[in-house]
Amino acid sequence: MHTLNLGILAHVDAGKTSLTERLLHAVGVIDEIGSVDDGSALTDSLPLERQRGITIKSAVASFVVDGVTVNLLDTPGHPDFIAEVERVLSVLDGAVLVVSAVEGVQAQTRVLMRTLRRLRIPTLVFVNKVDRRGAREQDLLRAISDRLAVDGVALGTVRGLGTREALSVPYGPDDAGFISRLVDVLTRHDDALLAACLDDAAPVSYARLRAELAAQTRCGQVCPVFFGSAITGTGVDALISGITELLPTAAGAADGPVSGTVFKIERGPAGEKIAYVRMVAGTVRVRQRLRFGRGEEGKVTAISVFEHGSDVPYESVGAGRIARIWGLGAIRIGDTIADATDASDAAPDAAGHHFALPTLETVVAPLRRADKASLHQALTQLAEQDPLINLRQDDLRQETSVSLYGEVQKEVIQATLAGDFGVDVTFRETTTVHIERPVSSGAAVEIMHTDPNPFLATVGLRVDPEPVGTGVRFRLGVELGAMPYAFFRAVEETVMETLGQGLNGWQVTDCTVTMTHSGYAPRQSHAHAIFDKSMSSTAGDFRNLTPLVLMSALQRAGTRVSEPMHHFTLDIPAQTYGSVLPALARQRAVPGTSVLRGASYLVEGVIPAASVHGLEQQLPPLTSGEGVLTSAFDHYQAVRGEPPARARWDHDPLNREEYLLRVVRRVTSHQEHG
């Protein structure tokens, strides 16, 4: 049986979870459709999700239709939980992007579609809420094609649009207008089909057009659009047929080498770690030893596979399926798995991020001083489930910071700490996270046995700027065999860690760091063959020296601080337009387009991330509570004037004397406790 791992994605309140419930009901998984507002949806199982009526964590439900096992992954729609969506994208075969027929294409919709296209994930669009007053069809189709930059083709229309009786009507082979539009879209990508269509002697069959539609959808060239309502169920059957007809099933051989991706971690009732794994190839069995991450190993103690709505205990899981696996205590989100006895290297861990990193951070502190240790343990567990909260411990100030996507996420973290761990916390004011990018190239080198280098290591590094969006790359400019691989690995890992704080304290990105010099002291022994650690290089020498060299190179290159900018969409009553524009200017927002739509103005533009919360607070009194603001990260923009600085780590390599003193203290402490 074939498997299709399908993601349901949407802007918040587009009806994504309601559609998931309707799909599960239509295929017989659930007898009664749950409600998001009532907290009875199958995939919103967390108490906080039921309480707030929003999806916070991704959830998996499974069903079988037309001989295909569909693993349905419901994802959060609120932009504060975009990290949860990111983790799901790595395991998808296809996606359904839900768009509201009333609100239309919104900021988060554009972010999601842009990412789906970049990752080449085949996508169907489901226009929901056609039964709602104000629902649109033709102009929304144009917006989907224009604003989402896709070749969209509607596979049906709606009768009674915007009424309770709205009915989705699929197009068929006898609809000349539909056939003409379908041919127009498909021939843009297939010259052979274009030639066949121009040949009057042999008209192209409808079957061939549907086959070509499926092929181009699976290649990400065309985006089929369905209309319907998750509440009434109209159009859902057509969507189900489209899912199995147009989207690709999972590839991978069950008898090949074991390979899988971990996209979610949770804890069981006894605190045991449970890994959600998408199997790419091979078969994993209970009691099998697996290798993952950076060489860690673990024995599988239990497996459950998603089947007919929930997960069922199994002795094994094969390629294409999604399973929960117990027994891998050290496993992390993003790890890939392989059989521990396989001599070949495991597939590399997932690299890079599909969405922007969090742009906000705050200091979190326990209300009771006695809860300090409990807070750290709780945050560590939360970081297992969401690594992008990026715990940052400042030992000098005795403070812990977390990274955030928004204020709602902060409220959820606070409620989770109180409800799940019994730790009441308070947060300081949220601040904006900036980034640094190198301005030019810079290099530095420190030679072993040469002042002022106190370590048994030679390290030379060059920092070069790269185009926006590149991230950080590390490469060798020396021979790989010039010294033990463990030393190169120590340099690379330390480079990545050190770039967490640049010259102004912000993370450095969009650069390549090249190792230009290397050297080490081979293992030395005394006359009686006793190994002398003080005469031989260790990985610690390279870990301690690398930050000093890297920061010297970065100082020569120079960096520019940039702040995060959001693309915003503002829907306001027309009569308030004049009073809202000055408020936008005060928040440093730059309007791009303003369109009068009925009695409302739709304003789009960019705004600093730091100003979004302030605009949200000003909007209700200016618009009598009717203004609606949505925003999502768009890009980073260089800061004008004096760049903001961030408090630096206590082990700051920019302060060489203090840094070396702390290294000595750390080494001495290890020796005393060794």
C-alpha positions as CSV (number, residue, x, y, z in Angstrom):
1,M,0.0,0.0,0.0
2,H,1.2,3.5,-0.9
3,T,1.7,6.2,1.8
4,L,1.2,10.0,1.5
5,N,2.4,12.3,4.2
6,L,0.1,15.3,3.9
7,G,0.4,18.7,5.6
8,I,-2.5,21.0,6.3
9,L,-1.2,24.6,6.4
10,A,-3.0,27.9,6.7
11,H,-3.1,31.4,8.1
12,V,-4.7,31.4,11.6
13,D,-8.5,31.3,11.5
14,A,-8.7,30.1,7.8
15,G,-10.4,26.9,9.0
16,K,-7.4,24.5,8.9
17,T,-8.3,22.4,11.9
18,S,-12.0,22.4,10.9
19,L,-11.0,21.1,7.5
20,T,-8.9,18.3,9.2
21,E,-12.0,17.3,11.2
22,R,-14.2,17.3,8.1
23,L,-11.7,15.1,6.2
24,L,-11.4,12.6,9.0
25,H,-15.2,12.4,9.2
26,A,-15.6,12.0,5.5
27,V,-13.3,9.0,5.4
28,G,-14.9,7.4,8.5
29,V,-12.1,7.9,11.0
30,I,-14.4,9.9,13.4
31,D,-18.1,9.6,13.9
32,E,-18.7,13.1,15.0
33,I,-17.0,16.3,13.8
34,G,-15.2,18.1,16.6
35,S,-15.2,21.8,17.1
36,V,-12.1,24.1,17.5
37,D,-14.1,26.6,19.6
38,D,-15.6,23.8,21.8
39,G,-12.1,22.2,22.2
40,S,-13.3,18.9,20.9
41,A,-11.1,18.6,17.7
42,L,-9.3,15.3,17.5
43,T,-5.9,16.9,16.5
44,D,-6.1,19.7,19.2
45,S,-5.5,17.4,22.1
46,L,-3.5,19.6,24.4
47,P,-5.4,21.3,27.2
48,L,-4.0,24.7,26.1
49,E,-5.2,24.1,22.5
50,R,-8.7,23.3,23.7
51,Q,-8.7,26.2,26.1
52,R,-7.5,28.8,23.5
53,G,-9.1,27.3,20.4
54,I,-5.8,27.3,18.4
55,T,-3.4,24.7,17.3
56,I,-0.1,24.9,19.1
57,K,1.6,21.6,18.3
58,S,1.6,19.6,15.1
59,A,-0.6,16.4,15.3
60,V,-0.8,13.3,13.1
61,A,-4.0,11.4,12.1
62,S,-4.1,8.6,9.6
63,F,-6.7,7.2,7.2
64,V,-6.9,5.1,4.0
65,V,-8.6,6.2,0.8
66,D,-8.4,4.7,-2.7
67,G,-5.6,2.3,-1.5
68,V,-3.4,5.1,-0.2
69,T,-2.6,5.5,3.5
70,V,-2.7,9.2,4.2
71,N,-0.9,10.5,7.3
72,L,-2.5,13.9,7.9
73,L,-0.3,16.4,9.7
74,D,-2.3,19.3,11.2
75,T,0.0,22.3,11.9
76,P,-0.4,25.6,13.8
77,G,-1.7,28.6,11.8
78,H,-0.7,31.3,14.2
79,P,2.7,32.9,13.2
80,D,4.0,32.6,16.7
81,F,4.2,28.8,16.2
82,I,5.8,28.8,12.8
83,A,8.7,26.7,14.1
84,E,6.3,23.8,14.6
85,V,5.3,24.2,10.9
86,E,9.0,24.2,9.9
87,R,9.7,20.9,11.5
88,V,6.8,19.3,9.7
89,L,7.8,20.5,6.2
90,S,10.8,18.2,6.2
91,V,8.6,15.1,6.2
92,L,5.9,16.0,3.7
93,D,5.1,14.5,0.4
94,G,2.4,17.1,-0.4
95,A,0.4,19.9,1.2
96,V,-3.0,21.5,1.3
97,L,-2.9,25.3,1.8
98,V,-6.1,26.6,3.2
99,V,-7.3,30.1,2.2
100,S,-10.4,31.8,3.6
101,A,-12.8,32.9,0.9
102,V,-13.6,36.0,2.9
103,E,-10.2,37.2,4.2
104,G,-8.3,35.9,1.2
105,V,-4.5,35.8,0.8
106,Q,-2.9,37.1,4.0
107,A,0.7,37.7,5.1
108,Q,1.2,34.2,6.6
109,T,-0.4,32.6,3.5
110,R,2.3,34.2,1.4
111,V,5.1,33.1,3.7
112,L,3.8,29.5,3.7
113,M,3.4,29.3,-0.1
114,R,6.8,30.9,-0.7
115,T,8.4,28.2,1.5
116,L,6.4,25.3,0.0
117,R,7.5,26.4,-3.5
118,R,11.2,26.8,-2.4
119,L,11.1,23.3,-1.0
120,R,9.3,22.0,-4.1
121,I,6.5,20.5,-2.0
122,P,3.5,19.8,-4.3
123,T,0.5,21.8,-3.1
124,L,-3.2,22.0,-3.5
125,V,-5.2,25.2,-2.4
126,F,-8.5,24.7,-0.7
127,V,-10.6,27.9,-0.5
128,N,-12.6,27.5,2.6
129,K,-15.7,29.3,4.0
130,V,-17.5,29.7,0.7
131,D,-20.7,29.7,2.7
132,R,-19.7,32.8,4.6
133,R,-21.0,36.3,3.8
134,G,-18.4,38.2,1.8
135,A,-16.9,35.1,0.2
136,R,-15.2,35.7,-3.1
137,E,-14.3,33.6,-6.1
138,Q,-12.9,35.2,-9.3
139,D,-10.9,38.0,-7.7
140,L,-9.6,35.6,-5.1
141,L,-8.4,33.3,-7.8
142,R,-6.5,36.2,-9.4
143,A,-5.1,37.0,-5.9
144,I,-3.9,33.4,-5.5
145,S,-2.1,33.4,-8.8
146,D,-0.7,36.9,-8.5
147,R,0.1,37.3,-4.8
148,L,1.2,33.7,-4.2
149,A,3.1,33.6,-7.5
150,V,1.7,30.3,-8.7
151,D,0.0,29.0,-11.8
152,G,-3.4,28.4,-10.1
153,V,-6.2,26.5,-11.9
154,A,-9.7,26.2,-10.3
155,L,-11.1,22.7,-10.6
156,G,-14.6,23.8,-9.8
157,T,-16.9,26.7,-9.1
158,V,-19.5,27.7,-6.4
159,R,-23.2,28.1,-6.7
160,G,-24.8,30.4,-4.1
161,L,-21.5,31.9,-3.1
162,G,-21.6,33.6,0.3
163,T,-24.9,31.9,1.5
164,R,-25.7,28.9,3.7
165,E,-26.7,27.0,0.6
166,A,-23.3,27.5,-1.1
167,L,-22.5,24.4,-3.2
168,S,-19.2,23.4,-4.7
169,V,-19.6,22.2,-8.3
170,P,-16.6,20.3,-9.9
171,Y,-15.8,21.1,-13.5
172,G,-16.0,18.2,-16.0
173,P,-14.8,17.3,-19.5
174,D,-17.9,19.0,-21.1
175,D,-17.1,22.4,-19.6
176,A,-15.5,24.2,-22.6
177,G,-14.4,27.2,-20.5
178,F,-12.6,25.0,-17.9
179,I,-10.9,22.9,-20.6
180,S,-9.7,26.1,-22.3
181,R,-8.2,27.4,-19.0
182,L,-6.7,24.1,-18.1
183,V,-5.0,23.8,-21.5
184,D,-3.7,27.4,-21.2
185,V,-2.1,26.6,-17.8
186,L,-0.7,23.2,-18.7
187,T,0.8,24.2,-22.1
188,R,3.0,26.8,-20.4
189,H,5.1,24.0,-19.0
190,D,4.9,21.3,-21.7
191,D,5.8,22.1,-25.4
192,A,4.7,18.6,-26.5
193,L,1.3,19.1,-25.1
194,L,1.1,22.5,-26.8
195,A,2.0,21.0,-30.1
196,A,-0.7,18.3,-29.6
197,C,-3.3,20.9,-28.8
198,L,-2.5,22.8,-31.9
199,D,-2.9,19.7,-34.0
200,D,-6.6,19.9,-35.1
201,A,-6.5,16.4,-36.5
202,A,-6.0,14.7,-33.1
203,P,-7.7,16.6,-30.2
204,V,-6.2,16.0,-26.8
205,S,-8.3,13.7,-24.6
206,Y,-9.5,14.8,-21.2
207,A,-7.8,11.8,-19.7
208,R,-4.4,13.1,-21.0
209,L,-5.1,16.5,-19.6
210,R,-5.9,15.1,-16.1
211,A,-2.7,13.0,-16.3
212,E,-0.7,16.0,-17.3
213,L,-2.3,18.0,-14.5
214,A,-1.2,15.4,-12.0
215,A,2.3,15.3,-13.4
216,Q,2.7,19.1,-13.3
217,T,1.2,19.3,-9.8
218,R,3.6,16.7,-8.5
219,C,6.5,18.8,-10.0
220,G,5.2,21.9,-8.3
221,Q,4.6,23.7,-11.7
222,V,0.8,24.0,-11.2
223,C,-1.4,24.6,-8.2
224,P,-4.9,23.2,-8.4
225,V,-7.6,25.2,-6.5
226,F,-10.6,23.7,-4.8
227,F,-13.6,25.6,-3.3
228,G,-15.7,24.4,-0.4
229,S,-16.6,24.7,3.2
230,A,-15.3,22.7,6.2
231,I,-18.4,23.5,8.1
232,T,-21.0,22.2,5.6
233,G,-18.7,19.7,3.9
234,T,-19.3,20.9,0.3
235,G,-16.3,20.5,-1.9
236,V,-14.5,18.2,0.6
237,D,-15.1,15.0,-1.4
238,A,-13.6,16.7,-4.5
239,L,-10.6,17.7,-2.4
240,I,-10.1,14.1,-1.1
241,S,-10.2,12.8,-4.7
242,G,-7.7,15.5,-5.7
243,I,-5.3,14.5,-2.8
244,T,-5.0,10.9,-4.0
245,E,-5.1,11.7,-7.8
246,L,-2.8,14.7,-7.9
247,L,-0.2,14.4,-5.1
248,P,2.7,12.0,-5.0
249,T,3.0,9.1,-2.6
250,A,6.1,8.5,-0.5
251,A,9.2,7.0,-2.2
252,G,11.8,4.7,-0.5
253,A,12.4,1.0,-0.3
254,A,11.5,-0.9,2.9
255,D,14.4,-3.3,2.3
256,G,17.0,-0.6,1.9
257,P,19.4,0.9,4.5
258,V,17.6,2.5,7.5
259,S,17.0,6.2,7.1
260,G,14.5,8.5,8.8
261,T,14.0,12.0,10.1
262,V,12.9,13.1,13.6
263,F,10.5,16.0,13.3
264,K,8.9,16.1,16.8
265,I,9.8,15.1,20.4
266,E,7.5,14.7,23.3
267,R,7.6,13.2,26.8
268,G,5.4,10.3,27.9
269,P,3.6,9.9,31.2
270,A,6.8,8.6,32.9
271,G,9.0,11.3,31.4
272,E,10.3,9.0,28.7
273,K,11.3,10.6,25.4
274,I,9.2,9.8,22.4
275,A,10.5,10.6,18.9
276,Y,8.2,11.2,15.9
277,V,10.1,9.7,12.9
278,R,9.3,9.9,9.2
279,M,10.9,6.8,7.7
280,V,12.7,7.6,4.4
281,A,14.0,4.2,3.7
282,G,14.5,0.8,5.3
283,T,12.7,-0.8,8.2
284,V,13.1,-0.2,12.0
285,R,12.2,-3.0,14.4
286,V,11.8,-3.2,18.2
287,R,15.1,-4.0,20.0
288,Q,17.1,-2.7,17.0
289,R,20.0,-0.4,17.8
290,L,20.0,2.9,15.9
291,R,22.6,5.5,15.4
292,F,21.6,9.2,15.2
293,G,22.8,12.8,15.7
294,R,26.5,13.0,16.2
295,G,27.2,9.3,16.7
296,E,24.9,8.6,19.6
297,E,23.2,5.2,19.8
298,G,20.1,3.8,21.4
299,K,17.9,0.7,21.4
300,V,14.3,0.9,20.2
301,T,12.1,-0.3,23.0
302,A,8.7,0.3,21.4
303,I,7.1,1.5,18.1
304,S,3.6,2.7,17.3
305,V,2.5,3.5,13.7
306,F,-0.3,5.9,12.8
307,E,-3.2,4.0,11.4
308,H,-7.0,4.8,11.1
309,G,-7.0,8.0,13.2
310,S,-4.5,7.1,15.9
311,D,-1.2,5.3,16.6
312,V,-1.2,1.5,17.0
313,P,1.7,-0.6,18.5
314,Y,3.8,-2.4,15.9
315,E,6.9,-4.5,15.9
316,S,8.3,-2.6,12.9
317,V,7.9,0.4,10.7
318,G,8.9,0.7,7.1
319,A,9.8,3.3,4.5
320,G,7.2,6.1,3.9
321,R,5.4,5.7,7.2
322,I,5.3,7.9,10.3
323,A,5.9,6.3,13.7
324,R,6.5,7.1,17.4
325,I,9.7,5.5,18.6
326,W,10.7,4.9,22.2
327,G,14.1,4.2,23.7
328,L,16.3,6.8,22.0
329,G,17.1,8.9,25.1
330,A,19.6,11.3,23.5
331,I,17.7,11.9,20.2
332,R,16.9,15.5,19.1
333,I,14.6,17.2,16.6
334,G,16.3,17.2,13.2
335,D,18.3,14.1,13.8
336,T,18.4,11.4,11.2
337,I,18.5,7.7,12.1
338,A,20.4,4.8,10.7
339,D,21.1,1.2,11.8
340,A,23.9,1.1,14.3
341,T,25.6,-1.8,12.5
342,D,25.6,0.0,9.2
343,A,29.2,0.9,8.4
344,S,28.1,3.7,6.0
345,D,27.6,7.2,7.4
346,A,24.0,8.2,8.3
347,A,22.3,10.8,6.2
348,P,23.3,14.3,7.3
349,D,21.0,16.0,9.8
350,A,18.6,18.5,8.3
351,A,20.4,21.7,7.6
352,G,19.3,25.3,7.7
353,H,15.9,26.8,8.4
354,H,12.9,27.0,6.1
355,F,11.5,30.1,8.0
356,A,13.3,33.0,9.7
357,L,14.6,32.4,13.2
358,P,12.7,34.1,16.1
359,T,12.9,37.8,16.1
360,L,12.1,38.5,19.8
361,E,13.6,37.5,23.1
362,T,12.9,37.9,26.8
363,V,14.3,37.0,30.2
364,V,12.3,34.5,32.1
365,A,12.5,34.2,35.9
366,P,10.7,32.1,38.5
367,L,8.4,33.9,40.9
368,R,9.8,31.7,43.7
369,R,13.6,31.7,44.0
370,A,13.3,28.0,45.1
371,D,12.0,27.1,41.7
372,K,15.2,28.2,39.9
373,A,16.5,24.7,39.3
374,S,13.0,23.4,38.4
375,L,12.7,26.3,35.8
376,H,15.9,25.3,34.1
377,Q,14.9,21.7,33.9
378,A,11.5,22.6,32.6
379,L,12.9,25.0,29.9
380,T,15.4,22.3,28.9
381,Q,12.5,19.9,28.2
382,L,10.6,22.6,26.3
383,A,13.7,23.2,24.2
384,E,13.7,19.5,23.3
385,Q,10.3,20.0,21.8
386,D,11.1,23.4,20.3
387,P,14.9,24.0,19.8
388,L,14.2,27.5,18.3
389,I,13.3,28.9,21.7
390,N,17.1,29.0,22.0
391,L,17.8,28.9,25.7
392,R,20.5,31.4,26.5
393,Q,22.1,31.2,30.0
394,D,24.0,34.3,31.3
395,D,26.0,32.9,34.2
396,L,27.3,36.4,35.1
397,R,23.9,37.9,35.6
398,Q,22.2,34.6,36.6
399,E,19.6,35.1,33.9
400,T,17.9,32.8,31.4
401,S,16.6,34.2,28.0
402,V,14.3,32.5,25.5
403,S,13.7,33.4,21.9
404,L,10.2,34.0,20.7
405,Y,8.1,34.6,17.6
406,G,5.5,36.6,19.4
407,E,3.6,37.5,22.5
408,V,1.1,34.6,22.2
409,Q,3.9,32.2,22.3
410,K,5.2,33.8,25.5
411,E,1.8,33.4,27.1
412,V,1.7,29.7,26.1
413,I,5.2,29.1,27.5
414,Q,4.1,30.7,30.8
415,A,0.9,28.6,30.9
416,T,2.8,25.4,30.1
417,L,5.4,26.0,32.8
418,A,2.7,26.6,35.3
419,G,0.4,23.8,34.2
420,D,2.8,21.0,33.3
421,F,5.7,21.7,35.6
422,G,4.2,23.7,38.5
423,V,6.6,26.6,38.0
424,D,5.1,30.1,38.0
425,V,7.3,32.6,36.1
426,T,7.5,36.2,35.0
427,F,8.9,37.7,31.9
428,R,10.8,40.9,31.3
429,E,9.8,43.2,28.5
430,T,10.2,41.6,25.1
431,T,13.1,42.9,23.0
432,T,13.9,42.5,19.3
433,V,16.6,40.1,18.1
434,H,18.8,41.7,15.5
435,I,21.5,40.0,13.3
436,E,24.9,40.9,12.1
437,R,26.4,40.4,8.6
438,P,30.0,40.8,7.7
439,V,30.8,43.9,5.7
440,S,34.0,42.7,4.1
441,S,36.6,39.9,4.4
442,G,38.8,39.6,7.4
443,A,41.4,37.0,8.4
444,A,43.4,36.1,11.5
445,V,45.8,33.3,12.6
446,E,47.5,32.2,15.8
447,I,50.5,29.9,15.6
448,M,51.4,27.2,18.1
449,H,54.4,28.0,20.3
450,T,54.2,31.6,19.3
451,D,53.1,34.5,21.6
452,P,50.4,35.4,22.5
453,N,48.9,31.9,21.7
454,P,48.9,29.8,24.9
455,F,47.4,26.7,23.4
456,L,48.9,23.7,21.6
457,A,47.1,24.5,18.3
458,T,47.5,26.5,15.2
459,V,44.3,28.0,13.8
460,G,43.8,30.4,10.9
461,L,40.4,31.6,9.8
462,R,39.0,33.9,7.1
463,V,35.5,35.4,7.2
464,D,33.9,36.3,3.8
465,P,30.5,37.9,3.3
466,E,27.9,35.9,1.4
467,P,24.5,36.8,-0.3
468,V,21.5,37.4,2.0
469,G,19.9,34.1,3.0
470,T,23.0,32.0,2.6
471,G,23.4,31.4,6.4
472,V,26.8,30.2,7.7
473,R,29.2,27.9,5.8
474,F,32.4,26.4,7.1
475,R,35.0,25.1,4.6
476,L,38.6,23.9,4.8
477,G,41.3,25.7,3.0
478,V,43.9,23.2,4.3
479,E,44.3,19.5,3.6
480,L,41.9,17.3,5.5
481,G,44.7,14.9,6.4
482,A,46.8,17.7,7.9
483,M,45.7,16.8,11.4
484,P,43.2,14.4,13.1
485,Y,39.6,14.8,12.0
486,A,38.4,15.4,15.6
487,F,40.4,18.6,15.7
488,F,38.8,19.9,12.5
489,R,35.4,19.0,13.9
490,A,36.2,20.9,17.1
491,V,37.1,24.0,15.1
492,E,33.9,23.8,13.0
493,E,31.6,23.3,16.0
494,T,33.2,26.1,17.9
495,V,32.9,28.5,14.9
496,M,29.2,27.9,14.7
497,E,28.8,28.4,18.4
498,T,31.0,31.5,18.5
499,L,29.0,33.2,15.7
500,G,26.1,33.2,18.1
501,Q,27.4,36.6,19.2
502,G,29.2,39.0,16.8
503,L,30.9,42.3,17.5
504,N,27.6,43.9,18.8
505,G,26.4,40.8,20.5
506,W,24.0,39.5,17.8
507,Q,24.1,36.3,15.8
508,V,26.3,36.5,12.7
509,T,25.0,35.1,9.5
510,D,25.4,35.1,5.7
511,C,29.1,34.4,5.6
512,T,31.7,31.7,4.9
513,V,34.4,30.9,7.4
514,T,37.4,29.2,5.9
515,M,40.1,27.5,7.9
516,T,43.3,28.8,6.3
517,H,46.0,27.4,8.8
518,S,46.2,24.3,10.9
519,G,48.7,22.7,13.1
520,Y,48.9,20.4,16.2
521,A,51.4,18.7,18.5
522,P,51.3,14.9,18.0
523,R,50.9,12.6,21.0
524,Q,54.1,12.9,23.1
525,S,55.4,10.4,25.6
526,H,58.2,10.3,28.2
527,A,61.0,7.8,28.1
528,H,58.8,5.2,29.9
529,A,56.0,5.6,27.3
530,I,53.7,7.5,29.6
531,F,51.5,9.8,27.6
532,D,52.0,13.5,28.5
533,K,48.9,15.5,27.9
534,S,50.7,18.8,28.5
535,M,53.0,18.1,25.5
536,S,50.2,17.0,23.1
537,S,47.3,18.8,21.4
538,T,43.7,18.0,22.4
539,A,40.4,19.0,21.0
540,G,40.1,21.4,23.9
541,D,43.1,23.4,22.6
542,F,41.3,24.0,19.3
543,R,38.0,24.8,21.1
544,N,39.6,27.4,23.3
545,L,41.7,29.0,20.6
546,T,39.1,29.2,17.8
547,P,36.9,31.9,19.4
548,L,39.9,34.2,19.8
549,V,41.0,33.8,16.1
550,L,37.4,34.0,14.8
551,M,36.6,37.2,16.6
552,S,39.9,38.8,15.5
553,A,39.0,38.0,11.9
554,L,35.5,39.3,12.4
555,Q,36.9,42.6,13.8
556,R,38.9,43.0,10.6
557,A,35.9,42.2,8.4
558,G,33.5,44.5,10.4
559,T,29.8,43.8,10.7
560,R,26.5,45.6,10.0
561,V,23.6,45.2,12.4
562,S,20.2,44.6,10.7
563,E,16.7,44.5,12.3
564,P,13.8,42.2,11.3
565,M,11.0,43.7,9.1
566,H,7.5,42.3,8.8
567,H,5.2,42.4,5.8
568,F,1.8,43.5,7.2
569,T,-1.8,43.5,5.9
570,L,-4.2,46.0,7.5
571,D,-8.0,45.8,7.0
572,I,-9.6,48.9,8.3
573,P,-12.9,50.8,7.9
574,A,-12.6,53.3,5.0
575,Q,-13.5,56.3,7.2
576,T,-10.6,55.6,9.6
577,Y,-7.9,55.6,6.8
578,G,-6.9,59.2,7.4
579,S,-6.3,58.6,11.2
580,V,-4.5,55.3,10.8
581,L,-1.8,56.5,8.3
582,P,-0.1,58.8,10.9
583,A,-0.1,55.9,13.4
584,L,1.7,53.8,10.8
585,A,4.3,56.6,10.3
586,R,4.9,56.8,14.1
587,Q,5.6,53.1,14.2
588,R,8.1,53.4,11.2
589,A,5.7,51.4,9.0
590,V,6.0,52.0,5.2
591,P,2.7,51.4,3.4
592,G,3.0,49.9,0.0
593,T,-0.4,49.5,-1.6
594,S,-3.8,50.7,-0.4
595,V,-6.9,49.3,-2.0
596,L,-10.5,50.3,-1.4
597,R,-12.7,47.2,-1.1
598,G,-16.3,48.0,-0.4
599,A,-16.4,49.9,2.9
600,S,-12.9,48.9,3.9
601,Y,-9.3,49.8,3.0
602,L,-6.8,47.0,2.6
603,V,-3.3,48.4,3.3
604,E,-0.1,46.4,2.8
605,G,3.5,47.4,3.6
606,V,6.5,46.7,5.8
607,I,7.0,47.5,9.5
608,P,9.8,46.9,11.9
609,A,9.1,43.8,14.0
610,A,9.7,45.9,17.1
611,S,6.8,48.1,16.2
612,V,4.2,45.4,15.5
613,H,3.0,45.0,19.1
614,G,2.7,48.8,19.5
615,L,0.6,49.1,16.3
616,E,-1.7,46.3,17.6
617,Q,-2.3,48.3,20.7
618,Q,-3.0,51.5,18.9
619,L,-5.4,50.0,16.3
620,P,-8.6,49.3,18.4
621,P,-9.2,52.9,19.5
622,L,-8.4,54.2,16.0
623,T,-10.7,51.8,14.2
624,S,-13.5,51.4,16.8
625,G,-12.2,47.8,17.3
626,E,-12.8,46.9,13.6
627,G,-9.3,47.0,12.3
628,V,-7.5,43.7,11.6
629,L,-3.7,43.5,11.5
630,T,-1.8,40.5,10.3
631,S,2.0,40.3,9.8
632,A,4.8,37.9,9.1
633,F,8.6,38.2,8.9
634,D,9.7,39.4,5.5
635,H,13.4,40.4,5.6
636,Y,16.2,42.0,7.6
637,Q,17.0,45.7,7.0
638,A,20.2,47.5,8.0
639,V,19.9,49.7,11.1
640,R,20.4,53.4,10.5
641,G,22.6,55.3,13.0
642,E,24.1,53.7,16.1
643,P,23.4,50.0,16.1
644,P,21.8,48.4,19.2
645,A,24.1,46.2,21.2
646,R,23.2,43.1,23.1
647,A,24.6,42.0,26.5
648,R,27.6,39.8,25.8
649,W,28.4,36.3,27.2
650,D,30.5,36.2,30.3
651,H,33.1,34.1,28.3
652,D,33.5,36.9,25.7
653,P,36.5,36.2,23.4
654,L,36.6,39.9,22.5
655,N,38.0,40.5,26.0
656,R,41.1,38.3,25.6
657,E,42.5,38.7,29.1
658,E,39.2,37.8,30.8
659,Y,38.5,35.0,28.4
660,L,41.8,33.3,29.0
661,L,41.4,33.7,32.8
662,R,38.0,31.9,32.6
663,V,39.6,29.1,30.4
664,V,42.2,28.6,33.1
665,R,39.6,28.5,35.8
666,R,37.5,26.0,33.9
667,V,40.5,23.7,33.2
668,T,41.7,23.8,36.8
669,S,38.2,23.0,38.0
670,H,38.0,20.0,35.7
671,Q,41.4,18.7,36.9
672,E,40.3,19.1,40.6
673,H,37.2,17.1,40.0
674,G,38.8,14.7,37.5
